[in-house]
Amino acid sequence: QPGLEIQGVQIGNPTGWPQGNLARAERVRGEIDIIPLLRGKIQIGEVSAEGVLLSLETTDTGAKNWALDLITKPQPAETEAPVTRGTQFSVEFVELRELALYDVAVTYRDGGLKKNYKFRLDGLDGTAASGEPMLFSIWGSFQVTPFNFTLKGDPFAELLNPVNPWKLMLSGKIGESPIEVNGSFQPKDQAAEASLQIDAEKVSLGGLLKDFGISDSMEVDLNRFSVEIDLRGGNLKEIIEQSNFSSTLENGRWFWPDPENQFNMNFKIIKGTIRSPAGKAIELDLAGQIQESPFKLALKGDPFAELALSENPWAMQLSASFT
């Protein structure tokens, strides 16, 4: 089985992007089966890489520095297509028996949000054998929070040539929070389309709210948190503008300081729901306690995109009842 190992790999940014590398790696190794390749079947024995650095970036219009598609000029309608002579040869991906990535660092600059994110993959290993479900172990950190997951998915060939939604299950921990994700994914027109059900325990959302520029001081701690997402868009800005989500909150605390108006909201959460259709108002219904007094809280605000992307004040209506 022939193998190829390359050290000191560097791939520069495409024309029109800042100077520097899109990717570099200390070592990359691959093996491919030759006999199946002659029959148009790609069977990869091993792909491994170490010491990888990816510098990913999008513009505010959604252009990506990792989109390396070749641009071809459209052929005029009156021009006859050239006659093809000889034998046409097509290939089909069959399997990847072993994938191993170690010491991978990813930096991502989102031009729409004007924010930088860091992702570190300490290790990923697993297999995508022919006709068998994918199975991978993944561990690393996002920003400074460690994670450890097991990923199970439909066969990899079904992801490359989707006819039906490609199903996946992700289970593990982010920090000290157990989390499970069930969903399906199907590429369409270069924009991600996914349906996800996320269930988590012992969740602290303050850091996430700060990362997305929603609030630097709001704290939300929950014993249980679940969210359903209809995810659409090719970058974070588009995802925020186009996605729908709804979530439930159980048993926790919500602290929202407002120093300007000398008013702090500090609630014990018993149960709540959040609904955020794309381009429509956010609605929150919350039941809880303030100093042992039961209350119900209803909030209706501008669309989520206005909260996450705009620097203008976020308009909302808040009503409460106490018993």
Steps between C-alpha positions, in 0.01 A plus 500: 500500500681817383540779751620858482635712785571873468658724761484879523183541292384859438197627306482877446189716508321541164546816294311794647546393861765621747846353460569194710410132512157351478646178639827347605593165648812350646418155357232351275480131406257316274450150357271401213413165344615498135301206357157636602604845369548350152134398519396851607471418870684717753595286799724688743687293751632782719502878524697648788634845580683668787581859589228656283407871502193621309430873461140529379325825415173625353402847380183687592351377170571135579807445279735234644876477468478119497260490200748403228252418223628564150301768318407423140346735245151402382488371143284711258176327411563523124839328531489125455646296781826331405479137404651275764710213371645215694385332818353699788627395843310574820598422857295422808605531863461166676667515840751653736622224727700720737508875566732641766554873562706632789604844620269699271446872570228697321451877502181635345430863414134573429475814289128536562535497877849658496610245759778242537453148633754235597451126478754237595477137400741305718393179334253339261510136403257254355378328188254536211503149353299419189127474571558527875405787734774753568646486850746758634640613835567874525666700777635852530379848603291789368634839611616378845229240571602133460277247326496125443255335259409182322355554151285240327362565153356340191753363246736769372412432135142609574631835624702556182205414273191587703161374392343481845597701810827377652439411866747540785523462877755680716537425870751607761591803711577869457682603814308326777170503309372171352356559152331295231424612144274319255445638156514481124698692243464545126711740289303723265620790287822531705301591814478273802155362570465302820239403753644455848365396838745591779454385860741612772531498879676732746529776240644849544407726206673820610816434299301417187296820529824697532665325202207593276503860620155478660600592856825528694329475838193275465521167685278199429567174688270203438472144623340398170499674162369377166476671163357411161666675207416526130847612398552684170780711358857476376669704777419617851338824384269317261426232760391766751284675240337193343467234772200413717535373853295420808626393840387394845664592832464310827616570855758775503583866547482808278691813602480807274656819642404841364732754669378787282147474638615370840291188456615137525289200406592196711257213456479140602388311190256212539406459135503710187479500120664716235376525140703677232377461140734647238428869444220507758470605861662305782247382758589378848263358762652431839367368830709532813551670834636826640584467870266199529213691331366324188483704181441471128700703251430565131747671267460594135788661314641583160627207286809316622706638211437853631624397842813318378601705195382858552666762717168679543302463825297180508130577544288272720178488699504343847201404712487316831241367743550400861297269724 
